[in-house]
C-alpha cells in the first residue's frame, strides 16, 4: 500500500511528532507508515485522514501487488 502521508504533512506543515500526538501513536510509527514499513490499522488510518480532513483513499492507496 502506498501513501501520501508525507506530502499531506508537508502541505499542512505538521511534523511527524505533532501528527503522532494527534492520533495517539509514536513518531516512529508515523515514520514507519511514511516509508512503507508499517500498514496502519483501519482505525489509525481513519484518524490520520480525519486530521487532514480528507478521505482515506486520498492518503492511502492500494498497489497492484496488494491484490495478490
N, C-alpha and C positions, 0 to 999 in steps of 0.2 A: 504494500500500500504506500503510495506516495502522499506527500502533504505539502501544503503551502504555509505551514506554521511560522517559519522564519520570516517569510515575506509579509504575512499579516502582522507579526510583531513589529517589523521594521516600519510598516505603514503607520502604525499607531504609537510608535516609539515606546514600546513596552519591553523591558528586559526579561530574560528567562526567569530571573528570580522573582520579579513582580508578577509574572503570569503564574508561576508556581504557587505563590501565596494565594492568589485569587482563586485558584482551582483546587488547592489543598494537597499539593504534591511537592516533591523536592525539585530543585533546579536541575538536578541530574536527570530526573525523569523527563522534564521538558527537553533537555538536550538530547536524550536518547530517542525521543519521538522525532525530533527535527532531523536527526541523522539516519533515521530508519532502522534503528536497532531495537526499538520497542513499539509495539502496536498498542495504543491505548484501549482501555475498556470502553464500552459504549457510553457509560456514564461520564467518564473523563472526557471523551471526545465531544459529547454534548455540552459539557461545562465549558470547554475551550471555545467551541463555536458560539456559545452564549456570550462569553466575554467579548468576542469580536463582533457580536451582533450580525452574524452571517449564518448561512445554512451549513450543516455538517458537510455536505458534498462540496461546498466551496473550499473547505480546508483539506479534507481527506478524500482521496480518490483511489479507486481500485485500479490495479495494473493488470495487464493480461496474465501475468504469472500467478495472480491471486486466484484465478479461476481453476487452476489445475491442482 
